Amino acid sequence: MSGLSVDADIAADFDLLGKYVSDLQEDIEFGEFGISGTLKYVTGYTGWSGDVSEQSGNYLALHFEVEDVADAVITVQLSKGKHGAATLDSDGICIFRIEDAAQEIIVTASKSGYETATMRIPIHGLTLEEE
């Protein structure tokens, strides 16, 4: 399955569960060697998690899509993350809580009758602002 794409160009004023994209990140770019840019330190992100220990930190929002296959199922996972793989809604947007830029994002797109596509995206180019 070709056409699996990642886009960091989500509008700055787009509401992501109570925080705007501009509250979370700036200058995020997806390139040949992974993702770069700055993740702001955020507090009180109650829309992202009901767990108080996960309501502060650095968050990355990305948009995923499969351009050539309608209704493909996209799952994403942060390596060494606390949570397992998550299946994306139809909007294709996922928010990750990043604790270590040595992690990577693993994306899989699948649909019956098509070859499964997997991408591993390094995030070592991110700068994580401190509290």
PyRosetta script that sets phi, psi and omega in degrees:
from pyrosetta import init, pose_from_sequence

init()
pose = pose_from_sequence("MSGLSVDADIAADFDLLGKYVSDLQEDIEFGEFGISGTLKYVTGYTGWSGDVSEQSGNYLALHFEVEDVADAVITVQLSKGKHGAATLDSDGICIFRIEDAAQEIIVTASKSGYETATMRIPIHGLTLEEE")
pose.set_psi(1, 116.3)
pose.set_omega(1, 176.1)
pose.set_phi(2, -98.4)
pose.set_psi(2, 174.5)
pose.set_omega(2, 176.7)
pose.set_phi(3, 91.4)
pose.set_psi(3, 5.2)
pose.set_omega(3, 175.8)
pose.set_phi(4, -72.1)
pose.set_psi(4, 122.1)
pose.set_omega(4, -177.3)
pose.set_phi(5, -131.7)
pose.set_psi(5, 155.7)
pose.set_omega(5, 178.3)
pose.set_phi(6, -123.4)
pose.set_psi(6, 134.8)
pose.set_omega(6, -178.8)
pose.set_phi(7, -134.3)
pose.set_psi(7, 127.6)
pose.set_omega(7, 178.1)
pose.set_phi(8, -98.9)
pose.set_psi(8, 1.3)
pose.set_omega(8, -175.2)
pose.set_phi(9, -90.1)
pose.set_psi(9, 66.3)
pose.set_omega(9, 175.6)
pose.set_phi(10, -93.2)
pose.set_psi(10, 136.9)
pose.set_omega(10, -177.3)
pose.set_phi(11, -52.1)
pose.set_psi(11, 136.0)
pose.set_omega(11, -176.7)
pose.set_phi(12, -58.2)
pose.set_psi(12, -30.3)
pose.set_omega(12, -177.5)
pose.set_phi(13, -96.6)
pose.set_psi(13, 13.7)
pose.set_omega(13, 177.7)
pose.set_phi(14, -74.9)
pose.set_psi(14, 128.6)
pose.set_omega(14, -178.6)
pose.set_phi(15, -81.1)
pose.set_psi(15, 121.1)
pose.set_omega(15, 178.9)
pose.set_phi(16, -114.3)
pose.set_psi(16, 83.4)
pose.set_omega(16, 177.1)
pose.set_phi(17, 58.8)
pose.set_psi(17, 40.6)
pose.set_omega(17, 175.4)
pose.set_phi(18, 101.9)
pose.set_psi(18, -5.3)
pose.set_omega(18, 174.6)
pose.set_phi(19, -127.4)
pose.set_psi(19, 145.1)
pose.set_omega(19, 175.8)
pose.set_phi(20, -83.9)
pose.set_psi(20, 155.4)
pose.set_omega(20, 177.2)
pose.set_phi(21, -53.1)
pose.set_psi(21, -41.0)
pose.set_omega(21, -179.3)
pose.set_phi(22, -65.5)
pose.set_psi(22, -20.2)
pose.set_omega(22, 175.2)
pose.set_phi(23, -75.4)
pose.set_psi(23, -25.9)
pose.set_omega(23, -172.3)
pose.set_phi(24, -95.9)
pose.set_psi(24, -39.3)
pose.set_omega(24, -167.0)
pose.set_phi(25, -153.0)
pose.set_psi(25, 162.1)
pose.set_omega(25, 173.8)
pose.set_phi(26, -150.3)
pose.set_psi(26, 148.8)
pose.set_omega(26, 178.0)
pose.set_phi(27, 56.3)
pose.set_psi(27, 35.8)
pose.set_omega(27, 179.4)
pose.set_phi(28, -77.2)
pose.set_psi(28, 128.2)
pose.set_omega(28, 178.6)
pose.set_phi(29, -134.3)
pose.set_psi(29, 142.5)
pose.set_omega(29, 176.0)
pose.set_phi(30, -109.4)
pose.set_psi(30, 121.4)
pose.set_omega(30, -178.1)
pose.set_phi(31, -134.5)
pose.set_psi(31, -169.9)
pose.set_omega(31, -176.9)
pose.set_phi(32, -57.5)
pose.set_psi(32, -32.2)
pose.set_omega(32, -175.8)
pose.set_phi(33, -105.1)
pose.set_psi(33, 13.8)
pose.set_omega(33, 177.3)
pose.set_phi(34, 118.7)
pose.set_psi(34, -152.9)
pose.set_omega(34, -175.0)
pose.set_phi(35, -108.1)
pose.set_psi(35, 137.8)
pose.set_omega(35, 176.5)
pose.set_phi(36, -132.4)
pose.set_psi(36, 166.2)
pose.set_omega(36, 179.5)
pose.set_phi(37, 132.3)
pose.set_psi(37, -167.9)
pose.set_omega(37, -176.4)
pose.set_phi(38, -119.8)
pose.set_psi(38, 131.4)
pose.set_omega(38, 173.0)
pose.set_phi(39, -103.7)
pose.set_psi(39, 120.5)
pose.set_omega(39, 180.0)
pose.set_phi(40, -73.3)
pose.set_psi(40, 153.9)
pose.set_omega(40, 174.9)
pose.set_phi(41, -83.9)
pose.set_psi(41, 124.2)
pose.set_omega(41, -174.5)
pose.set_phi(42, -116.6)
pose.set_psi(42, 142.0)
pose.set_omega(42, 174.2)
pose.set_phi(43, -122.6)
pose.set_psi(43, 157.9)
pose.set_omega(43, 175.6)
pose.set_phi(44, 64.9)
pose.set_psi(44, 35.9)
pose.set_omega(44, -179.4)
pose.set_phi(45, -87.4)
pose.set_psi(45, 69.8)
pose.set_omega(45, -175.9)
pose.set_phi(46, -69.6)
pose.set_psi(46, -25.5)
pose.set_omega(46, 178.3)
pose.set_phi(47, -70.4)
pose.set_psi(47, -25.1)
pose.set_omega(47, -179.4)
pose.set_phi(48, -80.5)
pose.set_psi(48, -36.9)
pose.set_omega(48, -179.2)
pose.set_phi(49, -153.4)
pose.set_psi(49, 144.3)
pose.set_omega(49, 173.2)
pose.set_phi(50, -83.1)
pose.set_psi(50, -9.3)
pose.set_omega(50, 178.5)
pose.set_phi(51, -84.4)
pose.set_psi(51, 114.7)
pose.set_omega(51, -176.3)
pose.set_phi(52, -54.4)
pose.set_psi(52, -34.4)
pose.set_omega(52, -178.1)
pose.set_phi(53, -69.5)
pose.set_psi(53, -14.0)
pose.set_omega(53, 179.9)
pose.set_phi(54, -110.0)
pose.set_psi(54, 11.9)
pose.set_omega(54, -177.4)
pose.set_phi(55, -94.1)
pose.set_psi(55, 2.1)
pose.set_omega(55, 176.9)
pose.set_phi(56, -133.7)
pose.set_psi(56, 146.1)
pose.set_omega(56, 178.3)
pose.set_phi(57, 143.8)
pose.set_psi(57, -157.3)
pose.set_omega(57, -179.5)
pose.set_phi(58, -109.3)
pose.set_psi(58, 130.9)
pose.set_omega(58, -175.5)
pose.set_phi(59, -125.8)
pose.set_psi(59, 141.7)
pose.set_omega(59, -180.0)
pose.set_phi(60, -121.8)
pose.set_psi(60, 126.8)
pose.set_omega(60, 177.4)
pose.set_phi(61, -109.7)
pose.set_psi(61, 129.8)
pose.set_omega(61, 178.6)
pose.set_phi(62, -135.3)
pose.set_psi(62, 156.1)
pose.set_omega(62, 177.1)
pose.set_phi(63, -114.2)
pose.set_psi(63, 128.9)
pose.set_omega(63, -179.0)
pose.set_phi(64, -118.3)
pose.set_psi(64, 142.7)
pose.set_omega(64, 174.6)
pose.set_phi(65, -156.3)
pose.set_psi(65, 158.9)
pose.set_omega(65, 173.1)
pose.set_phi(66, -112.9)
pose.set_psi(66, 113.5)
pose.set_omega(66, -171.1)
pose.set_phi(67, -75.4)
pose.set_psi(67, -28.5)
pose.set_omega(67, -172.0)
pose.set_phi(68, -109.2)
pose.set_psi(68, 5.4)
pose.set_omega(68, -178.2)
pose.set_phi(69, -137.0)
pose.set_psi(69, 112.5)
pose.set_omega(69, 178.4)
pose.set_phi(70, -69.1)
pose.set_psi(70, 143.9)
pose.set_omega(70, 174.5)
pose.set_phi(71, 62.6)
pose.set_psi(71, 26.1)
pose.set_omega(71, 174.4)
pose.set_phi(72, -68.1)
pose.set_psi(72, 147.4)
pose.set_omega(72, 177.6)
pose.set_phi(73, -92.8)
pose.set_psi(73, 124.2)
pose.set_omega(73, -179.7)
pose.set_phi(74, -112.6)
pose.set_psi(74, 125.7)
pose.set_omega(74, 174.3)
pose.set_phi(75, -117.8)
pose.set_psi(75, 146.5)
pose.set_omega(75, 179.5)
pose.set_phi(76, -131.9)
pose.set_psi(76, 150.9)
pose.set_omega(76, 179.0)
pose.set_phi(77, -151.8)
pose.set_psi(77, 142.2)
pose.set_omega(77, 174.9)
pose.set_phi(78, -95.7)
pose.set_psi(78, 120.5)
pose.set_omega(78, 179.5)
pose.set_phi(79, -61.1)
pose.set_psi(79, 145.0)
pose.set_omega(79, -178.0)
pose.set_phi(80, 58.2)
pose.set_psi(80, 22.5)
pose.set_omega(80, 179.8)
pose.set_phi(81, -87.0)
pose.set_psi(81, 167.1)
pose.set_omega(81, -179.1)
pose.set_phi(82, -81.3)
pose.set_psi(82, -18.2)
pose.set_omega(82, -176.6)
pose.set_phi(83, -116.2)
pose.set_psi(83, 152.7)
pose.set_omega(83, 178.8)
pose.set_phi(84, -79.9)
pose.set_psi(84, -163.7)
pose.set_omega(84, -179.9)
pose.set_phi(85, -66.1)
pose.set_psi(85, 144.4)
pose.set_omega(85, 177.8)
pose.set_phi(86, -123.1)
pose.set_psi(86, 138.1)
pose.set_omega(86, 175.6)
pose.set_phi(87, -88.8)
pose.set_psi(87, 130.1)
pose.set_omega(87, -176.6)
pose.set_phi(88, -79.2)
pose.set_psi(88, 149.8)
pose.set_omega(88, 171.9)
pose.set_phi(89, -71.5)
pose.set_psi(89, 177.1)
pose.set_omega(89, -178.2)
pose.set_phi(90, -64.1)
pose.set_psi(90, -20.5)
pose.set_omega(90, 178.6)
pose.set_phi(91, -74.9)
pose.set_psi(91, -16.5)
pose.set_omega(91, 175.4)
pose.set_phi(92, 72.0)
pose.set_psi(92, 11.1)
pose.set_omega(92, -178.5)
pose.set_phi(93, -97.2)
pose.set_psi(93, 135.4)
pose.set_omega(93, 177.1)
pose.set_phi(94, -131.5)
pose.set_psi(94, 141.6)
pose.set_omega(94, 176.8)
pose.set_phi(95, -114.0)
pose.set_psi(95, 126.1)
pose.set_omega(95, 179.6)
pose.set_phi(96, -110.8)
pose.set_psi(96, 140.1)
pose.set_omega(96, 170.4)
pose.set_phi(97, -94.5)
pose.set_psi(97, 114.4)
pose.set_omega(97, -173.1)
pose.set_phi(98, -100.4)
pose.set_psi(98, 121.9)
pose.set_omega(98, 178.4)
pose.set_phi(99, -106.3)
pose.set_psi(99, -19.2)
pose.set_omega(99, -174.2)
pose.set_phi(100, -152.1)
pose.set_psi(100, 122.1)
pose.set_omega(100, -178.8)
pose.set_phi(101, -71.1)
pose.set_psi(101, -1.9)
pose.set_omega(101, 175.8)
pose.set_phi(102, -82.0)
pose.set_psi(102, -5.5)
pose.set_omega(102, 178.6)
pose.set_phi(103, -75.3)
pose.set_psi(103, 173.6)
pose.set_omega(103, 172.3)
pose.set_phi(104, -141.1)
pose.set_psi(104, 159.1)
pose.set_omega(104, 178.4)
pose.set_phi(105, -100.9)
pose.set_psi(105, 131.9)
pose.set_omega(105, 179.1)
pose.set_phi(106, -111.2)
pose.set_psi(106, 121.5)
pose.set_omega(106, -176.8)
pose.set_phi(107, -118.7)
pose.set_psi(107, 133.0)
pose.set_omega(107, 177.4)
pose.set_phi(108, -130.0)
pose.set_psi(108, 132.9)
pose.set_omega(108, 174.9)
pose.set_phi(109, -118.5)
pose.set_psi(109, 134.1)
pose.set_omega(109, -179.0)
pose.set_phi(110, -146.4)
pose.set_psi(110, 155.0)
pose.set_omega(110, 173.4)
pose.set_phi(111, -162.1)
pose.set_psi(111, 138.6)
pose.set_omega(111, 179.9)
pose.set_phi(112, -54.0)
pose.set_psi(112, 132.4)
pose.set_omega(112, 179.2)
pose.set_phi(113, 90.8)
pose.set_psi(113, -3.9)
pose.set_omega(113, 179.9)
pose.set_phi(114, -122.8)
pose.set_psi(114, 155.9)
pose.set_omega(114, 174.8)
pose.set_phi(115, -71.4)
pose.set_psi(115, 137.8)
pose.set_omega(115, 178.2)
pose.set_phi(116, -75.5)
pose.set_psi(116, 138.4)
pose.set_omega(116, 178.4)
pose.set_phi(117, -112.5)
pose.set_psi(117, 136.7)
pose.set_omega(117, 177.8)
pose.set_phi(118, -131.0)
pose.set_psi(118, 137.6)
pose.set_omega(118, 175.6)
pose.set_phi(119, -124.9)
pose.set_psi(119, 141.6)
pose.set_omega(119, 172.0)
pose.set_phi(120, -116.3)
pose.set_psi(120, 119.7)
pose.set_omega(120, -172.9)
pose.set_phi(121, -113.8)
pose.set_psi(121, 112.3)
pose.set_omega(121, 176.4)
pose.set_phi(122, -68.5)
pose.set_psi(122, 145.3)
pose.set_omega(122, 177.9)
pose.set_phi(123, -120.8)
pose.set_psi(123, 16.9)
pose.set_omega(123, -176.5)
pose.set_phi(124, -64.3)
pose.set_psi(124, -14.0)
pose.set_omega(124, 178.5)
pose.set_phi(125, -83.4)
pose.set_psi(125, -0.7)
pose.set_omega(125, -179.9)
pose.set_phi(126, -81.6)
pose.set_psi(126, 143.0)
pose.set_omega(126, 170.8)
pose.set_phi(127, -102.2)
pose.set_psi(127, 125.1)
pose.set_omega(127, -179.9)
pose.set_phi(128, -101.4)
pose.set_psi(128, 110.9)
pose.set_omega(128, 177.0)
pose.set_phi(129, -65.5)
pose.set_psi(129, 146.5)
pose.set_omega(129, 178.9)
pose.set_phi(130, -93.1)
pose.set_psi(130, 162.3)
pose.set_omega(130, -179.9)
pose.set_phi(131, -57.7)
pose.dump_pdb("model.pdb")
